[in-house]
Amino acid sequence: MHEALTKLIIETEIERATAKAVLIILSKFTNIECECFPSISTITQLSSMSRSTTIRSLNWLDQAGYISRVKKHRQPTRYKIEMDTLMDRNNKPLKIKSESPLGVTVTPQDKRVVSLSN
């Protein structure tokens, strides 16, 4: 999943380069529901950005609708990449190949599964 998601992010025009880099890093940790929970330290280390730039980028991504965050007491922040926003901005169908042999195609217009393929 993360390879197709990373490709979609790269092809999407995102106004801030630092935010795009952080989003690509988040995509590397996502599960099938586009959720992940890397620490700020991990994102900072992988992006080679300062902690403050990483936090500003995450705040910008959240405000722009690319991600949502869930913070719970004494648990890592959970990030969810918002596929609707990415697909609306990219306006291309997304082909997802998961670990299973089943492939899924989603259209940006209606966000429904339109075909299944091997």
Beta strands, then each sheet from edge to edge (+ up, - down):
strand 1: 35-36
strand 2: 67-70
strand 3: 78-81
strand 4: 94-97
strand 5: 103-106
strand 6: 113-117
sheet 1: 1+ 3- 2+
sheet 2: 4+ 5- 6+
end
